[in-house]
Amino acid sequence: MAGDSKTEKATPKKKEDERKKGNVFQSKDIINALGLLILFSAISILGPYFFAYIKQTLVIYIGNMSQESFTVTDINKMSQDLTIRGVVMCIPLAVIAAVTGFLFSVVQTKFNFSKDSMKFKFSRINFFSGLKRFISIKSLVELVKSMFKIAIIANIVYSDIKAELPTILKMNGSDITDAVFWVCGTIFSMIIKISIFLIGFSVLDYLYQWWDHERKLRMSKQEVKDEYKQTEGDPQLKGRIKEKQRKIASMRMMQKIPTADAVVRNPTHYAVAIKYDPQKYGAPVVVAKGKGHVALKIIEIAEQNQVTITENRPLARGLYGAVEIDHEIPAEFYQAVAEVLAFVYSLKKRKSIL
């Protein structure tokens, strides 16, 4: 159905929910490319130390092997020692590779760590689910990418070896040290070219992974509406609640009108009920206000309860716009309101005399 098509961008809530599940996009190609470049840069920097270490090891053991008392036990001991030395030499490179991969992964995922992604799921070991993933479009894309990378890398290696072939043929009888350094330099040069290619390719892969991730997170219009209802509440229900709240507030306001000292009107468009109690307030208070039919209702209730009603258009409009219900009037209205209250009090005094 057209309504079920996922044409809408994922909402922030949808993205955050998927992020909590561990569903974040990242390009493994960019991790591998930058990791390879950093690793071989480290090898280039540490190369002289590695060479000196290997040279020292060879000198020690070749000297030991020339001794007449060299036994099988010595061979076993030497093998163990060589293994330890090899591990020690590789530890810095292993640490660099691990830290590099971790940092680039963390940067891409923005320090995301999801417990959900670590939970056991039967679908991960299910044969049919695995087969479905294997023959998916994503797996096909990954296959094409791998074949393309292999082809380019093979071409770089072939081109470099072909270009250096005359030098290789001339190295017969050269000093072993010079030969080793030349081979290492040539390999490093190829690695640099391969790394540059992989970095360029990984940038494109990163953009593709981002686009594919956004595409998968798309939502249908109905899903967007449902999410809005869950987070913000049903708009119709919220409207009914607000309407009920307005009615309750209006009823409370109308109940205060009989206690007012005066109602200022304009003449039917605006009506503001004022009350002044020196013991409670420092200035007169607006106990009710309204316009249109609400203003007419205020006037009607005021008449029924014999509250003095006076017409003052500028004052009615000014109080309606500037003062909230149950708030004191600002100083700019003191003079006009004082005149109204003075008139009201004089009327009450006359009535009490009569």
C-alpha positions in Angstrom: 0.0 0.0 0.0 1.1 3.6 -0.7 0.6 4.5 3.0 3.0 1.8 4.1 5.9 2.9 1.8 8.8 4.2 3.8 9.3 7.7 2.3 9.9 9.7 5.5 13.3 10.4 7.1 13.9 8.8 10.4 12.9 10.9 13.4 15.5 11.7 16.1 13.7 9.3 18.4 13.9 6.5 15.8 17.6 7.1 15.3 18.2 7.1 19.1 16.2 3.9 19.5 18.2 2.2 16.8 21.4 3.5 18.3 20.6 1.9 21.6 20.1 -1.4 19.8 23.6 -1.0 18.4 22.3 -0.3 14.9 24.8 2.4 13.9 26.6 2.8 10.6 30.3 2.6 10.1 32.7 1.9 7.2 35.1 -1.0 8.0 37.0 -0.1 4.8 38.0 3.3 6.3 39.1 1.6 9.5 41.2 -0.9 7.6 42.7 1.7 5.2 43.7 4.2 7.9 44.8 1.3 10.2 47.1 -0.1 7.4 48.6 3.3 6.7 49.3 4.0 10.4 50.6 0.5 11.0 53.2 0.6 8.1 54.1 4.2 9.1 54.9 2.8 12.5 56.9 0.0 10.9 58.8 2.6 8.9 59.7 4.6 12.0 60.5 1.5 14.1 62.2 -0.3 11.2 65.8 0.6 12.2 65.2 -0.6 15.7 63.6 -3.9 14.5 66.6 -4.4 12.1 69.1 -3.8 14.8 67.2 -6.2 17.1 67.0 -8.9 14.5 70.7 -8.4 13.6 71.7 -8.7 17.2 69.6 -11.9 17.6 71.1 -13.5 14.5 74.7 -12.7 15.7 74.0 -14.3 19.1 72.5 -17.5 17.8 74.7 -18.0 14.7 77.6 -17.7 17.1 76.1 -20.2 19.5 75.4 -22.7 16.6 79.1 -22.6 15.6 80.1 -24.1 19.0 80.9 -27.8 19.1 78.9 -28.3 22.3 75.7 -27.2 20.6 73.0 -29.8 21.5 69.3 -30.5 21.0 68.5 -28.9 24.3 70.3 -25.8 23.1 68.1 -25.9 19.9 64.9 -26.1 22.0 66.0 -23.3 24.3 67.0 -21.2 21.3 63.6 -21.8 19.6 61.8 -20.7 22.8 64.0 -17.6 23.1 63.5 -16.7 19.5 59.7 -17.0 19.9 59.7 -14.7 22.9 61.9 -12.2 21.0 59.6 -12.3 18.0 56.5 -11.8 20.2 58.2 -8.9 22.0 59.1 -7.3 18.7 55.5 -7.6 17.4 53.8 -6.4 20.6 54.2 -2.6 19.7 52.7 -3.2 16.3 49.9 -5.3 17.7 49.1 -2.5 20.2 49.2 0.1 17.5 46.9 -1.9 15.2 44.4 -2.6 18.1 44.3 1.0 19.4 43.9 2.4 15.8 41.1 0.0 15.0 39.3 0.7 18.3 39.7 4.5 18.0 38.4 4.8 14.4 35.5 2.5 15.3 34.6 4.5 18.3 34.8 7.8 16.4 32.5 6.5 13.7 29.9 5.1 16.2 30.3 8.1 18.6 31.1 6.0 21.6 28.1 3.8 21.1 28.0 0.7 23.3 24.9 -1.4 23.1 24.0 -4.4 25.4 21.4 -5.5 22.9 24.0 -6.2 20.2 25.8 -8.5 22.6 22.7 -10.6 23.5 22.4 -14.1 22.1 20.1 -14.3 19.1 19.1 -17.5 17.5 18.9 -15.8 14.1 22.7 -15.5 14.1 23.2 -19.2 14.1 20.1 -20.1 12.1 21.1 -21.6 8.7 18.3 -20.0 6.7 18.8 -16.6 8.2 22.5 -16.9 7.5 21.8 -18.0 3.9 19.4 -15.1 3.4 22.1 -12.6 4.6 24.7 -14.4 2.3 22.6 -13.9 -0.8 21.4 -10.4 0.1 22.0 -7.3 -2.0 24.4 -6.1 0.7 26.5 -9.2 0.4 26.6 -8.8 -3.4 27.7 -5.2 -3.0 30.5 -6.3 -0.5 31.6 -8.9 -3.0 31.8 -6.4 -5.9 33.7 -4.0 -3.6 36.2 -6.7 -2.6 36.8 -7.8 -6.2 37.4 -4.2 -7.2 39.9 -3.6 -4.4 41.8 -6.8 -5.1 42.0 -5.9 -8.8 43.4 -2.4 -8.1 45.8 -3.7 -5.4 47.1 -6.4 -7.7 47.6 -3.8 -10.5 49.6 -1.6 -8.1 51.8 -4.5 -7.0 52.3 -5.7 -10.6 53.1 -2.2 -11.9 55.7 -1.5 -9.1 57.4 -4.9 -9.5 57.5 -4.4 -13.3 59.0 -1.0 -12.8 61.7 -2.3 -10.4 62.5 -5.4 -12.3 65.7 -4.0 -13.8 66.9 -3.0 -10.4 66.1 -6.5 -9.0 68.2 -8.1 -11.8 71.2 -5.9 -11.0 71.1 -6.8 -7.3 72.8 -10.2 -7.7 75.9 -10.1 -5.5 74.9 -6.9 -3.7 75.4 -6.4 0.0 72.7 -8.2 2.0 72.0 -5.2 4.2 71.5 -2.9 1.2 69.3 -5.5 -0.5 67.1 -5.9 2.7 66.7 -2.1 3.0 65.9 -1.8 -0.7 63.2 -4.5 -0.5 61.7 -3.0 2.6 61.7 0.5 0.9 60.0 -0.9 -2.2 57.4 -2.8 -0.1 56.7 0.3 1.9 56.3 2.4 -1.2 53.7 -0.1 -2.5 51.9 -0.1 0.8 51.7 3.7 0.8 50.1 3.6 -2.7 47.7 0.9 -1.7 46.8 2.8 1.5 46.1 6.0 -0.4 43.9 4.1 -2.8 42.1 2.3 0.0 41.5 5.6 1.9 40.0 7.2 -1.2 37.9 4.1 -1.8 36.9 4.1 1.9 35.6 7.7 1.8 33.2 6.6 -1.0 32.3 3.6 1.1 31.6 5.7 4.1 29.2 7.9 2.1 27.5 4.8 0.8 27.2 3.2 4.3 25.7 6.5 5.6 23.2 6.6 2.7 22.3 2.9 3.1 21.9 3.3 6.9 19.6 6.3 6.4 17.6 4.4 3.8 17.0 1.5 6.1 15.8 3.8 8.9 13.2 5.5 6.8 9.7 5.4 8.2 6.2 5.4 6.7 3.9 8.3 7.3 1.8 6.1 9.6 4.9 5.2 11.7 5.7 8.9 12.1 2.1 9.6 13.2 2.2 6.6 15.7 5.5 7.8 17.1 4.1 11.3 17.6 1.1 9.9 19.4 3.4 7.9 21.7 5.8 10.8 22.5 3.5 13.8 22.4 0.1 12.1 23.0 -2.9 11.8 20.8 -3.6 15.3 19.3 -7.4 14.9 19.6 -7.1 13.7 23.2 -4.7 16.6 24.0 -7.2 19.0 22.4 -10.1 17.7 24.5 -7.9 18.0 27.7 -7.0 21.6 26.9 -10.6 22.4 26.1 -11.7 20.9 29.4 -9.0 22.9 31.2 -10.1 26.1 29.5 -13.7 25.4 30.6 -12.6 24.8 34.2 -10.5 27.9 34.3 -13.4 29.9 32.8 -15.8 28.6 35.4 -13.4 29.6 38.2 -13.0 33.0 36.7 -16.8 33.5 36.4 -17.2 32.5 40.1 -14.9 35.4 41.1 -16.9 38.1 39.3 -19.4 38.6 42.1 -16.6 39.5 44.5 -15.2 42.2 42.1 -15.4 45.9 42.9 -16.0 46.9 39.3 -16.1 45.8 35.7 -14.6 48.0 33.0 -15.9 47.4 29.5 -15.5 48.5 25.9 -18.6 48.4 25.6 -19.3 44.8 24.6 -16.0 43.7 23.0 -13.9 43.7 26.1 -14.7 43.4 29.8 -12.3 43.3 32.8 -13.3 42.7 36.4 -11.2 44.4 39.1 -10.9 43.8 42.8 -8.9 45.7 45.4 -8.2 44.4 48.8 -5.4 46.5 50.6 -4.9 43.8 53.2 -4.0 41.2 50.6 -2.6 43.1 47.6 -0.5 46.1 47.0 -2.5 47.1 44.0 -5.9 46.2 42.3 -6.1 42.8 40.8 -7.7 41.6 37.6 -10.0 38.7 38.7 -11.7 38.1 35.3 -11.3 39.3 31.7 -12.6 38.4 28.3 -13.7 39.5 24.9 -16.6 38.8 22.6 -19.1 36.4 24.1 -16.9 35.9 27.3 -17.1 39.7 27.8 -20.8 39.6 27.5 -21.0 36.8 30.0 -18.8 38.8 32.5 -21.1 41.8 32.1 -24.2 39.6 32.6 -22.9 38.0 35.8 -21.8 41.4 37.1 -25.3 42.8 36.5 -26.9 39.9 38.2 -24.7 40.4 41.3 -25.0 44.2 41.3 -21.3 44.8 40.5 -20.7 48.3 39.2 -20.0 48.4 35.5 -18.3 51.3 33.9 -17.4 52.0 30.3 -13.8 53.0 29.6 -12.6 51.8 26.2 -8.8 52.5 26.4 -8.6 51.2 30.0 -10.6 48.0 29.1 -8.4 47.2 26.1 -5.2 48.1 28.0 -6.0 45.9 31.0 -7.1 43.0 28.8 -3.8 43.0 26.9 -1.4 43.8 29.7 -2.6 42.0 32.8 -3.2 38.3 33.4 -5.9 36.9 35.6 -5.1 37.1 39.4 -2.3 39.5 38.7 -1.9 43.0 40.0 -2.2 45.9 37.5 1.1 47.6 36.5 1.8 51.2 37.7 0.8 52.7 34.4 -2.8 51.9 35.1 -2.9 53.1 38.7 -4.4 56.6 38.0 -7.1 55.3 35.6 -8.1 52.4 37.9 -8.0 54.7 41.0 -10.6 57.0 39.3 -12.8 54.0 38.5 -12.6 52.7 42.1 -13.2 56.1 43.5 -16.3 56.4 41.4 -17.5 52.9 42.6 -16.8 53.7 46.3 -18.7 57.0 46.0 -21.7 55.1 44.5 -21.6 52.6 47.3 -21.5 55.4 49.9 -24.5 57.1 48.4 -26.5 53.9 48.4 -25.6 53.3 52.1 -26.8 56.8 53.0 -30.0 56.3 51.2 
